[in-house]
């Protein structure tokens, strides 16, 4: 036999590619007396792929795609404003219970301890978030009578809170000594000034403000907890429908109207606000 013999295909185990090996026939020569005639050596060469054999790159199993990660904060760009921006968005997306400093750090693409450089803990961060939202309050137009401007101011506060459900809950659950009240001073002062402009005395102005403030915050809370949640509305409907007419004749009779007032939180708030303002105007006229 002379020259090269046909290559033998040798399969490899697992998912590795097939590799061809070449066998070489060595003629007996005088220079290699130690090798008996007809010795066959097998030399391992680099893999040789047949035209119909796919390469390793084409047969490799594609790695499962990872979920897209939020963009990381550029190095050196972390600051209180950026942290609060991400914190408010997470509070709106996940709610108060699911919020954590660790989740916020992951969203920013930084280590958790980096947040404590700017805020000593979650409570301090929450106070700053409340301040930021309340500071965004824009007083409405100064046109119109004192009661028209007072109404517009209350509606603006209601809209501000219903637009930030988690922050509204933080506000409602805070104590009177929390320093977030500094951010609400402008709106409070404006409303008190309008009540005094309308002719209310000192005590009446303070009590009227408290009534408007509590009604506005309470209505906003109900709107985000009931009116904006389909499952809560459905539960309310089922309870009203299950009332026995013989025991609750008026409730059963007014069920459609009750449902309508519950489903439309903004209209219900404005209706109640107008009732309160009617009483305040009457009180102001008697105080003059």
DOBAFI-253217 format. One line per 4 residues: their letters; for each residue x, y, z of N, C-alpha, C. Coordinates in steps of 0.05 Angstrom, whole numbers, plus 5000, padded with zeros to 4 digits. Example, Ala and Ser with C-alpha at 12.3 -4.5 7.8 and 13.67 -1.06 7.14 Angstrom:
residues 2
AS = 5264/4886/5156/5246/4910/5156/5264/4934/5156 | 5257/4955/5142/5273/4979/5143/5258/5001/5157;
***
This chain:
residues 288
XXXX = 5017/4976/5000/5000/5000/5000/5018/5024/5000 | 5009/5045/4986/5025/5069/4985/5007/5093/4989 | 5019/5115/5000/5005/5141/5003/4985/5140/5026 | 4966/5157/5024/4946/5160/5045/4923/5141/5040;
XXXX = 4913/5129/5062/4889/5113/5060/4865/5131/5066 | 4842/5121/5059/4818/5137/5064/4815/5142/5094 | 4806/5166/5101/4803/5173/5129/4780/5158/5141 | 4782/5152/5167/4761/5139/5182/4746/5159/5199;
XXXX = 4719/5160/5198/4703/5179/5214/4699/5167/5241 | 4707/5182/5262/4705/5173/5290/4686/5191/5305 | 4662/5182/5312/4644/5199/5327/4655/5204/5355 | 4649/5228/5366/4657/5235/5393/4631/5235/5410;
XXXX = 4635/5233/5436/4612/5231/5454/4599/5258/5458 | 4574/5257/5469/4559/5282/5476/4551/5297/5451 | 4552/5324/5454/4543/5341/5432/4567/5351/5416 | 4591/5340/5420/4615/5349/5405/4613/5340/5376;
XXXX = 4628/5354/5360/4627/5349/5331/4643/5324/5324 | 4635/5313/5301/4651/5291/5291/4678/5301/5281 | 4698/5284/5286/4725/5292/5277/4737/5269/5260 | 4748/5278/5238/4760/5257/5221/4789/5253/5229;
XXXX = 4798/5229/5228/4826/5223/5234/4839/5211/5208 | 4863/5217/5205/4878/5206/5182/4896/5184/5191 | 4897/5163/5174/4915/5141/5179/4938/5143/5159 | 4961/5138/5168/4985/5141/5151/4999/5114/5149;
XXXX = 5003/5105/5125/5018/5080/5121/5047/5087/5118 | 5064/5075/5134/5093/5081/5134/5108/5058/5121 | 5122/5064/5099/5138/5043/5086/5162/5036/5104 | 5169/5011/5104/5194/5004/5118/5218/5016/5105;
XXXX = 5235/5029/5119/5259/5041/5108/5283/5032/5124 | 5306/5036/5112/5331/5029/5126/5336/5047/5149 | 5324/5071/5147/5329/5091/5169/5313/5085/5194 | 5293/5067/5192/5275/5062/5215/5275/5032/5220;
XXXX = 5298/5020/5227/5299/4991/5231/5283/4982/5254 | 5277/4999/5273/5263/4990/5297/5233/4985/5292 | 5223/4994/5269/5195/4991/5263/5191/4968/5244 | 5175/4949/5251/5171/4927/5233/5156/4936/5208;
XXXX = 5160/4921/5187/5147/4929/5162/5116/4929/5166 | 5103/4947/5151/5074/4948/5151/5062/4962/5175 | 5079/4975/5191/5068/4989/5215/5050/5011/5206 | 5027/5013/5219/5008/5034/5214/5007/5052/5238;
XXXX = 5011/5078/5234/5009/5098/5255/4984/5114/5251 | 4971/5121/5273/4948/5138/5271/4955/5166/5282 | 4954/5186/5266/4961/5213/5275/4936/5230/5278 | 4933/5242/5301/4910/5259/5306/4915/5286/5294;
XXXX = 4899/5295/5277/4901/5322/5266/4878/5339/5275 | 4879/5364/5268/4856/5381/5276/4831/5372/5263 | 4808/5379/5273/4782/5369/5262/4779/5378/5233 | 4770/5358/5217/4764/5364/5189/4734/5360/5185;
XXXX = 4720/5380/5177/4691/5379/5174/4684/5374/5145 | 4666/5355/5142/4655/5350/5115/4638/5373/5107 | 4634/5377/5081/4617/5399/5072/4589/5400/5084 | 4578/5376/5090/4551/5375/5100/4550/5376/5131;
XXXX = 4573/5379/5143/4574/5380/5173/4574/5409/5182 | 4555/5417/5199/4555/5444/5209/4578/5449/5228 | 4587/5474/5229/4608/5481/5247/4598/5483/5275 | 4618/5485/5294/4610/5487/5322/4594/5511/5328;
XXXX = 4601/5534/5313/4586/5558/5318/4557/5556/5310 | 4552/5541/5288/4524/5540/5279/4508/5520/5295 | 4521/5501/5308/4505/5481/5322/4504/5487/5352 | 4518/5506/5361/4518/5513/5390/4490/5522/5397;
XXXX = 4481/5512/5420/4454/5520/5429/4455/5549/5438 | 4436/5565/5428/4435/5593/5435/4428/5596/5464 | 4443/5613/5477/4438/5618/5506/4411/5632/5509 | 4396/5625/5529/4370/5638/5533/4373/5668/5537;
XXXX = 4356/5683/5524/4358/5712/5527/4351/5721/5555 | 4365/5740/5565/4360/5751/5591/4341/5775/5589 | 4324/5779/5609/4306/5802/5608/4322/5828/5607 | 4311/5846/5592/4325/5872/5589/4326/5886/5616;
XXXX = 4350/5895/5622/4354/5910/5647/4351/5940/5643 | 4342/5953/5663/4340/5982/5661/4368/5994/5659 | 4370/6016/5646/4396/6029/5643/4407/6036/5670 | 4432/6031/5674/4445/6037/5699/4452/6067/5700;
XXXX = 4452/6077/5724/4460/6105/5728/4489/6108/5720 | 4496/6127/5703/4524/6131/5696/4541/6135/5721 | 4566/6126/5719/4584/6128/5742/4587/6157/5750 | 4583/6162/5776/4586/6189/5787/4562/6206/5784;
XXXX = 4540/6195/5772/4516/6212/5768/4495/6209/5790 | 4500/6191/5809/4480/6187/5830/4478/6212/5847 | 4453/6220/5852/4448/6244/5868/4420/6242/5880 | 4413/6259/5899/4386/6256/5912/4363/6259/5893;
XXXX = 4365/6277/5873/4343/6281/5854/4338/6256/5838 | 4360/6244/5828/4357/6219/5812/4345/6197/5829 | 4354/6194/5854/4343/6173/5871/4314/6178/5876 | 4305/6202/5881/4277/6208/5886/4260/6203/5861;
XXXX = 4271/6209/5838/4256/6205/5813/4250/6175/5810 | 4270/6158/5814/4266/6129/5811/4249/6119/5834 | 4252/6129/5858/4236/6120/5880/4206/6126/5876 | 4199/6149/5866/4171/6156/5861/4159/6138/5839;
XXXX = 4175/6133/5818/4165/6115/5797/4160/6087/5808 | 4179/6077/5824/4175/6050/5835/4151/6049/5854 | 4147/6070/5869/4124/6071/5887/4098/6071/5871 | 4097/6085/5849/4073/6085/5832/4069/6058/5819;
XXXX = 4091/6045/5811/4089/6019/5796/4083/5996/5814 | 4096/5995/5837/4095/5971/5854/4079/5975/5880 | 4074/5999/5888/4060/6004/5913/4078/6006/5937 | 4067/6014/5958/4082/6019/5983/4094/5994/5995;
XXXX = 4078/5972/5995/4086/5947/6008/4109/5934/5994 | 4110/5936/5967/4131/5922/5952/4156/5939/5949 | 4156/5963/5959/4180/5980/5956/4201/5972/5976 | 4226/5973/5967/4249/5968/5985/4273/5983/5975;
XXXX = 4292/5988/5993/4317/6001/5985/4332/5984/5966 | 4331/5958/5969/4345/5940/5951/4334/5941/5923 | 4307/5942/5921/4294/5944/5895/4301/5970/5881 | 4302/5991/5897/4310/6017/5886/4338/6017/5876;
XXXX = 4356/6005/5891/4384/6003/5883/4387/5988/5857 | 4373/5966/5854/4373/5950/5830/4363/5966/5806 | 4342/5982/5811/4331/5998/5790/4351/6019/5780 | 4366/6029/5799/4386/6050/5792/4412/6037/5781;
XXXX = 4416/6011/5786/4440/5998/5778/4464/6004/5796 | 4458/6008/5822/4480/6013/5841/4477/5994/5865 | 4497/5994/5882/4495/5979/5906/4476/5992/5926 | 4464/5975/5943/4445/5986/5962/4458/6006/5981;
XXXX = 4482/6001/5989/4495/6019/6008/4500/6047/5996 | 4501/6049/5970/4505/6075/5957/4482/6094/5964 | 4458/6083/5968/4435/6100/5974/4437/6113/6001 | 4450/6099/6019/4452/6109/6047/4472/6132/6049;
XXXX = 4486/6138/6027/4502/6162/6027/4485/6187/6026 | 4461/6184/6015/4443/6207/6012/4419/6207/6030 | 4410/6183/6038/4387/6180/6056/4393/6159/6077 | 4388/6166/6102/4395/6148/6124/4378/6123/6125;
XXXX = 4356/6123/6112/4338/6099/6112/4313/6105/6096 | 4295/6085/6096/4271/6087/6080/4253/6109/6090 | 4251/6113/6116/4234/6134/6127/4242/6162/6117 | 4268/6167/6118/4278/6193/6108/4273/6196/6078;
XXXX = 4277/6174/6063/4271/6175/6035/4242/6181/6029 | 4224/6168/6045/4196/6173/6041/4188/6202/6047 | 4200/6213/6068/4194/6241/6074/4203/6260/6051 | 4226/6254/6040/4236/6270/6018/4218/6266/5993;
XXXX = 4208/6242/5989/4190/6237/5966/4164/6253/5970 | 4153/6254/5994/4129/6269/5999/4134/6299/5994 | 4157/6309/6004/4164/6337/6000/4166/6344/5971 | 4177/6325/5955/4181/6331/5927/4154/6332/5913;
XXXX = 4135/6315/5920/4109/6315/5907/4093/6340/5915 | 4093/6346/5941/4079/6369/5951/4091/6395/5940 | 4117/6396/5936/4129/6420/5925/4121/6424/5896 | 4112/6403/5883/4103/6406/5856/4075/6418/5853;
XXXX = 4062/6424/5876/4035/6436/5875/4037/6463/5862 | 4020/6468/5842/4020/6494/5828/3993/6507/5835 | 3994/6530/5848/3969/6544/5854/3954/6551/5829 | 3928/6547/5829/3912/6554/5805/3910/6584/5801;
XXXX = 3896/6591/5781/3893/6619/5773/3881/6636/5796 | 3890/6661/5797/3880/6679/5819/3854/6694/5810 | 3844/6687/5787/3819/6700/5777/3795/6689/5791 | 3774/6705/5793/3749/6696/5805/3746/6705/5833;
XXXX = 3722/6699/5845/3716/6706/5872/3732/6689/5892 | 3732/6696/5917/3748/6681/5937/3740/6652/5938 | 3713/6646/5937/3704/6619/5939/3710/6603/5913 | 3710/6616/5890/3718/6602/5866/3747/6595/5866;
XXXX = 3764/6613/5876/3792/6607/5878/3798/6586/5899 | 3782/6586/5920/3785/6565/5941/3778/6538/5930 | 3756/6537/5914/3748/6512/5902/3770/6501/5883 | 3781/6519/5866/3802/6511/5847/3826/6501/5862;
XXXX = 3833/6513/5885/3856/6504/5900/3852/6476/5911 | 3828/6471/5921/3822/6444/5932/3823/6423/5911 | 3811/6429/5887/3811/6409/5865/3840/6404/5856 | 3857/6424/5856/3885/6420/5848/3899/6401/5867;
XXXX = 3894/6404/5893/3906/6386/5913/3896/6358/5909 | 3870/6355/5904/3858/6328/5900/3871/6315/5876 | 3874/6329/5854/3886/6318/5830/3915/6310/5835 | 3929/6327/5850/3957/6321/5856/3960/6294/5871;
XXXX = 3943/6290/5890/3945/6265/5907/3935/6241/5892 | 3914/6243/5876/3904/6219/5862/3924/6211/5840 | 3941/6230/5831/3962/6224/5812/3986/6210/5824 | 3988/6209/5851/4010/6196/5865/3998/6179/5888;
XXXX = 3986/6156/5881/3972/6141/5902/3990/6133/5926 | 4014/6124/5921/4031/6115/5943/4039/6138/5961 | 4045/6161/5949/4052/6184/5965/4029/6194/5981 | 4005/6192/5970/3981/6200/5985/3978/6182/6010;
XXXX = 3984/6156/6007/3982/6139/6031/4003/6147/6052 | 4026/6154/6042/4047/6163/6061/4038/6188/6076 | 4026/6205/6061/4016/6230/6074/3994/6224/6094 | 3976/6207/6087/3954/6201/6105/3963/6187/6130;
XXXX = 3984/6171/6128/3993/6155/6151/4015/6169/6168 | 4022/6193/6161/4042/6208/6175/4031/6221/6200 | 4049/6227/6219/4041/6241/6243/4042/6271/6239 | 4030/6286/6257/4029/6315/6254/4057/6328/6257;
XXXX = 4076/6314/6269/4103/6325/6273/4122/6321/6250 | 4114/6306/6230/4132/6301/6208/4140/6327/6193 | 4165/6329/6186/4174/6353/6173/4165/6356/6145 | 4151/6337/6133/4141/6340/6106/4121/6362/6104;
XXXX = 4109/6371/6127/4090/6392/6126/4101/6418/6115 | 4128/6422/6116/4140/6446/6106/4133/6449/6076 | 4131/6427/6061/4126/6429/6033/4097/6436/6027 | 4079/6432/6047/4050/6438/6043/4043/6466/6053;
XXXX = 4062/6481/6063/4057/6506/6076/4044/6526/6056 | 4054/6526/6032/4044/6546/6012/4014/6542/6006 | 4006/6516/6002/3978/6511/5996/3961/6517/6021 | 3970/6510/6044/3955/6515/6069/3952/6545/6073;
XXXX = 3973/6560/6070/3972/6589/6074/3953/6602/6054 | 3953/6592/6029/3936/6604/6008/3906/6599/6015 | 3899/6575/6024/3871/6569/6030/3862/6585/6054 | 3878/6587/6074/3871/6603/6098/3867/6632/6091;
XXXX = 3884/6642/6073/3881/6670/6065/3855/6675/6050 | 3847/6655/6033/3822/6658/6019/3798/6657/6038 | 3799/6640/6058/3777/6638/6078/3775/6664/6093 | 3797/6676/6100/3797/6701/6114/3787/6724/6096;
XXXX = 3794/6722/6071/3785/6742/6051/3754/6740/6048 | 3744/6716/6051/3715/6712/6049/3699/6723/6073 | 3713/6730/6094/3700/6742/6117/3698/6724/6141 | 3710/6700/6141/3709/6683/6164/3727/6693/6186;
XXXX = 3719/6688/6211/3735/6696/6234/3758/6676/6237 | 3775/6681/6256/3800/6666/6260/3793/6636/6264 | 3776/6630/6284/3770/6603/6290/3754/6589/6268 | 3735/6604/6256/3720/6592/6234/3738/6586/6210;
XXXX = 3757/6604/6204/3775/6599/6182/3792/6574/6186 | 3802/6571/6211/3818/6547/6217/3802/6521/6216 | 3777/6522/6226/3760/6498/6225/3751/6492/6196 | 3745/6512/6181/3737/6508/6153/3760/6496/6137;
XXXX = 3784/6506/6142/3807/6494/6128/3810/6465/6135 | 3808/6458/6161/3811/6430/6169/3790/6413/6156 | 3765/6423/6153/3744/6408/6140/3751/6403/6111 | 3759/6424/6097/3766/6421/6068/3790/6402/6064;
XXXX = 3810/6405/6081/3834/6389/6079/3828/6359/6083 | 3813/6353/6104/3807/6325/6110/3789/6313/6089 | 3770/6328/6079/3752/6318/6059/3767/6313/6033 | 3785/6331/6026/3800/6327/6001/3818/6303/6003;
XXXX = 3833/6299/6025/3851/6276/6027/3835/6250/6029 | 3813/6251/6045/3797/6227/6048/3784/6218/6022 | 3774/6237/6006/3762/6231/5980/3783/6219/5961 | 3807/6231/5961/3828/6221/5944/3836/6192/5952;
XXXX = 3837/6187/5978/3843/6159/5987/3822/6140/5978 | 3797/6147/5981/3775/6129/5972/3776/6125/5942 | 3783/6145/5928/3784/6142/5899/3806/6122/5890 | 3829/6123/5902/3850/6105/5894/3846/6077/5905;
XXXX = 3832/6074/5928/3827/6048/5940/3803/6034/5929 | 3783/6049/5920/3758/6036/5911/3752/6043/5882 | 3750/6069/5876/3740/6077/5850/3759/6069/5828 | 3785/6068/5833/3805/6062/5812/3811/6032/5812;
XXXX = 3798/6016/5828/3804/5987/5829/3779/5971/5821 | 3779/5959/5798/3755/5944/5788/3745/5923/5808 | 3764/5908/5821/3756/5887/5839/3741/5899/5863 | 3750/5922/5873/3736/5935/5895/3709/5944/5888;
XXXX = 3706/5955/5864/3680/5964/5854/3661/5940/5851 | 3671/5918/5841/3654/5895/5837/3645/5884/5864 | 3662/5884/5884/3654/5875/5911/3632/5893/5922 | 3635/5920/5918/3614/5938/5928/3588/5933/5913;
XXXX = 3588/5929/5887/3564/5923/5872/3550/5898/5883 | 3566/5877/5888/3554/5852/5897/3541/5855/5924 | 3553/5871/5941/3542/5875/5968/3516/5891/5967 | 3516/5911/5950/3491/5927/5947/3469/5909/5936;
XXXX = 3476/5893/5916/3455/5876/5903/3445/5855/5922 | 3461/5847/5942/3452/5826/5960/3435/5836/5983 | 3432/5862/5986/3416/5874/6008/3386/5865/6005 | 3374/5855/6026/3346/5848/6025/3329/5873/6026;
XXXX = 3312/5877/6006/3295/5902/6005/3277/5905/6029 | 3268/5883/6041/3250/5885/6064/3264/5896/6088 | 3290/5893/6090/3305/5903/6113/3317/5931/6107 | 3325/5935/6083/3338/5961/6075/3323/5972/6050;
XXXX = 3299/5981/6053/3283/5989/6030/3295/6013/6016 | 3305/6033/6030/3316/6057/6017/3342/6051/6003 | 3360/6036/6016/3385/6028/6004/3380/6013/5978 | 3362/5994/5979/3356/5978/5955/3344/5995/5933;
XXXX = 3328/6015/5941/3316/6032/5921/3336/6051/5908 | 3355/6061/5923/3375/6080/5912/3401/6066/5904 | 3401/6040/5901/3425/6025/5894/3438/6036/5868 | 3423/6041/5847/3436/6051/5822/3451/6077/5826;
XXXX = 3438/6095/5841/3451/6121/5846/3475/6119/5864 | 3474/6101/5884/3497/6096/5901/3521/6085/5886 | 3515/6067/5868/3536/6055/5852/3549/6076/5834 | 3532/6094/5822/3543/6115/5805/3561/6134/5820;
XXXX = 3553/6141/5844/3569/6160/5860/3596/6147/5869 | 3595/6121/5872/3620/6107/5880/3639/6103/5857 | 3628/6097/5833/3645/6092/5810/3658/6117/5800 | 3646/6140/5802/3657/6165/5792/3668/6181/5815;
XXXX = 3692/6176/5823/3704/6189/5846/3708/6218/5843 | 3717/6227/5820/3722/6256/5816/3696/6272/5817 | 3675/6263/5804/3650/6278/5805/3638/6278/5833 | 3641/6256/5847/3631/6254/5875/3646/6274/5893;
XXXX = 3672/6276/5889/3688/6294/5905/3679/6323/5900 | 3676/6331/5875/3668/6358/5869/3639/6364/5880 | 3622/6344/5879/3595/6348/5890/3597/6354/5920 | 3612/6337/5935/3615/6342/5963/3629/6368/5970;
XXXX = 3649/6375/5953/3664/6400/5957/3645/6424/5955 | 3627/6423/5935/3608/6445/5931/3589/6447/5955 | 3581/6424/5967/3564/6425/5991/3579/6439/6014 | 3604/6432/6018/3619/6445/6039/3623/6475/6034;
XXXX = 3628/6482/6009/3632/6510/6003/3606/6526/6007 | 3583/6513/6002/3557/6527/6008/3555/6534/6037 | 3563/6515/6054/3562/6520/6083/3582/6541/6091 | 3605/6542/6079/3626/6562/6085/3616/6590/6077;
XXXX = 3604/6591/6053/3593/6617/6044/3572/6627/6063 | 3555/6609/6072/3534/6617/6091/3546/6627/6117 | 3566/6613/6126/3579/6621/6151/3593/6649/6147 | 3605/6653/6124/3618/6679/6119/3598/6701/6118;
XXXX = 3575/6696/6107/3554/6718/6105/3544/6725/6133 | 3542/6706/6150/3533/6711/6178/3554/6724/6195 | 3579/6720/6187/3601/6732/6202/3606/6761/6195 | 3596/6769/6171/3601/6797/6161/3586/6817/6179;
***
